[in-house]
């Protein structure tokens, strides 16, 4: 029987091809799962009442993942550092990133595979002596496209 209640957005899992450490997959937020079909406006000769919008290419967003800052060495941190810090002196090693939305039992409801993903931005949250908060690490990834599974 189909369940028509929307799932909670708080129970999800992230994985990277070639990276197996659980600490590298523990994220508190995932965003940027979107695709837009770009269009081109074309004016029809002699017809001034409207313009045609013709489909062009699909434009994909940037996948953003956030987690508590990890101070130890990790395969994910090394991959990001190698990609962002080498100034394109070495080839980028893209990976497939999978984001899974889970149900209450931990079973996959739906998943998205981000193909040929690589890091394009890394940062940490602000340090404030007046607040008692954790340092949050933010990672952004470009990718060719995603597949919904």
VOTORVO-127055 format. One record per residue (C-alpha): residue number from 1; residue in three letters; chain; y, x, z. Coordinates in steps of 0.001 Angstrom, whole numbers, always signed. Last residue first. Layout:
     k     r   c        c2        c1        c3
   NUM   ALA   A         Y         X         Z
...
% end
This chain:
     k     r   c        c2        c1        c3
   149   UNK   A     +6142    +16928     -8038
   148   UNK   A     +9748    +17074     -9186
   147   UNK   A    +10393    +20010    -11464
   146   UNK   A    +13528    +22120    -11187
   145   UNK   A    +15552    +24070    -13723
   144   UNK   A    +16772    +27581    -14507
   143   UNK   A    +17633    +28563    -10931
   142   UNK   A    +20612    +29804     -8939
   141   UNK   A    +20082    +30300     -5219
   140   UNK   A    +22429    +30063     -2262
   139   UNK   A    +21594    +31386     +1206
   138   UNK   A    +23445    +30441     +4397
   137   UNK   A    +22722    +32073     +7764
   136   UNK   A    +23803    +30190    +10874
   135   UNK   A    +24854    +32061    +14028
   134   UNK   A    +24181    +29877    +17031
   133   UNK   A    +26825    +27986    +18946
   132   UNK   A    +28572    +28212    +22320
   131   UNK   A    +32184    +27955    +21258
   130   UNK   A    +35367    +29714    +22409
   129   UNK   A    +34261    +33213    +21385
   128   UNK   A    +33915    +32102    +17791
   127   UNK   A    +31873    +33977    +15180
   126   UNK   A    +31995    +32209    +11829
   125   UNK   A    +28826    +31296     +9969
   124   UNK   A    +26794    +33789     +7973
   123   UNK   A    +26718    +34504     +4255
   122   UNK   A    +24580    +35059     +1191
   121   UNK   A    +25288    +34136     -2422
   120   UNK   A    +23539    +34414     -5801
   119   UNK   A    +19892    +34576     -4719
   118   UNK   A    +17242    +34123     -7429
   117   UNK   A    +15301    +31142     -8714
   116   UNK   A    +13113    +31312    -11819
   115   UNK   A    +11840    +27712    -11385
   114   UNK   A    +12894    +25491     -8492
   113   UNK   A     +9830    +23407     -7615
   112   UNK   A    +10659    +20064     -5980
   111   UNK   A     +8274    +18174     -3739
   110   UNK   A     +7608    +14569     -2759
   109   UNK   A     +5842    +12853      +130
   108   UNK   A     +4008    +15966     +1323
   107   UNK   A     +1930    +15434     +4461
   106   UNK   A     +3301    +16537     +7833
   105   UNK   A     +1960    +13489     +9694
   104   UNK   A     +5418    +11910    +10036
   103   UNK   A     +6099    +12340     +6296
   102   UNK   A     +7230    +15518     +4535
   101   UNK   A     +9848    +16359     +1892
   100   UNK   A     +8764    +19575      +197
    99   UNK   A    +11089    +22272     -1167
    98   UNK   A     +9423    +24875     -3385
    97   UNK   A    +11144    +28079     -4487
    96   UNK   A     +9729    +29857     -7537
    95   UNK   A    +10758    +33486     -7673
    94   UNK   A    +13077    +35625     -9779
    93   UNK   A    +12899    +39437     -9597
    92   UNK   A    +16297    +40647    -10804
    91   UNK   A    +16038    +43882    -12775
    90   UNK   A    +17400    +47035    -11160
    89   UNK   A    +20906    +48447    -11542
    88   UNK   A    +22207    +44861    -11527
    87   UNK   A    +24726    +45711     -8805
    86   UNK   A    +21952    +46593     -6375
    85   UNK   A    +23238    +44628     -3399
    84   UNK   A    +22699    +40983     -4309
    83   UNK   A    +19154    +41219     -5669
    82   UNK   A    +17844    +43898     -3318
    81   UNK   A    +19507    +42268      -307
    80   UNK   A    +18128    +38839     -1189
    79   UNK   A    +14600    +40197     -1711
    78   UNK   A    +14830    +42239     +1510
    77   UNK   A    +16051    +39227     +3509
    76   UNK   A    +13181    +37126     +2140
    75   UNK   A    +10610    +39820     +2938
    74   UNK   A    +11854    +40005     +6508
    73   UNK   A    +13426    +42552     +8807
    72   UNK   A    +14622    +41210    +12123
    71   UNK   A    +17980    +39605    +12894
    70   UNK   A    +17189    +36154    +11496
    69   UNK   A    +20290    +33923    +11462
    68   UNK   A    +19458    +30298    +12199
    67   UNK   A    +18878    +28504     +8938
    66   UNK   A    +20649    +27213     +5853
    65   UNK   A    +19380    +26761     +2285
    64   UNK   A    +21621    +26025      -697
    63   UNK   A    +20135    +25329     -4131
    62   UNK   A    +22843    +25614     -6793
    61   UNK   A    +23193    +22709     -9184
    60   UNK   A    +21526    +22132    -12537
    59   UNK   A    +23279    +21353    -15817
    58   UNK   A    +21289    +19482    -18455
    57   UNK   A    +22404    +20192    -21999
    56   UNK   A    +24273    +17975    -24492
    55   UNK   A    +24218    +14181    -24626
    54   UNK   A    +26737    +12488    -26936
    53   UNK   A    +29536    +10354    -25557
    52   UNK   A    +31018     +8245    -28355
    51   UNK   A    +34687     +7374    -28194
    50   UNK   A    +36252     +3919    -28272
    49   UNK   A    +38808     +1636    -29886
    48   UNK   A    +40077     +4137    -32455
    47   UNK   A    +37470     +3642    -35175
    46   UNK   A    +38652     +5234    -38441
    45   UNK   A    +36682     +8429    -37880
    44   UNK   A    +34526     +8228    -34760
    43   UNK   A    +35860    +10331    -31927
    42   UNK   A    +33205    +12456    -30244
    41   UNK   A    +33069    +13115    -26518
    40   UNK   A    +30518    +15712    -25448
    39   UNK   A    +28109    +15095    -22597
    38   UNK   A    +26579    +17131    -19804
    37   UNK   A    +23491    +15664    -18160
    36   UNK   A    +23763    +16433    -14475
    35   UNK   A    +20970    +17671    -12198
    34   UNK   A    +20807    +17736     -8422
    33   UNK   A    +18961    +19269     -5489
    32   UNK   A    +21927    +21132     -4040
    31   UNK   A    +21038    +20882      -374
    30   UNK   A    +18514    +22201     +2150
    29   UNK   A    +19195    +22385     +5883
    28   UNK   A    +17494    +23630     +9043
    27   UNK   A    +15347    +26268     +7373
    26   UNK   A    +12152    +27964     +8548
    25   UNK   A    +10562    +29511     +5435
    24   UNK   A    +11218    +33205     +6106
    23   UNK   A    +10069    +32854     +9716
    22   UNK   A     +6722    +31577     +8419
    21   UNK   A     +5991    +34879     +6657
    20   UNK   A     +4300    +34290     +3283
    19   UNK   A     +6741    +35467      +624
    18   UNK   A     +5170    +35982     -2824
    17   UNK   A     +6257    +32617     -4191
    16   UNK   A     +8805    +31087     -1822
    15   UNK   A     +8272    +28121      +505
    14   UNK   A    +10461    +25452     +2092
    13   UNK   A     +9344    +22576     +4313
    12   UNK   A    +10911    +19229     +5154
    11   UNK   A    +11268    +16796     +8042
    10   UNK   A    +14935    +15919     +8630
     9   UNK   A    +15655    +13754     +5591
     8   UNK   A    +13754    +10763     +6956
     7   UNK   A    +11918     +8716     +4375
     6   UNK   A    +13331     +5525     +2835
     5   UNK   A    +11253     +2456     +3687
     4   UNK   A     +9409     +1001      +710
     3   UNK   A     +5940     +2177     +1693
     2   UNK   A     +3398     +1360      -986
     1   UNK   A        +0        +0        +0
% end
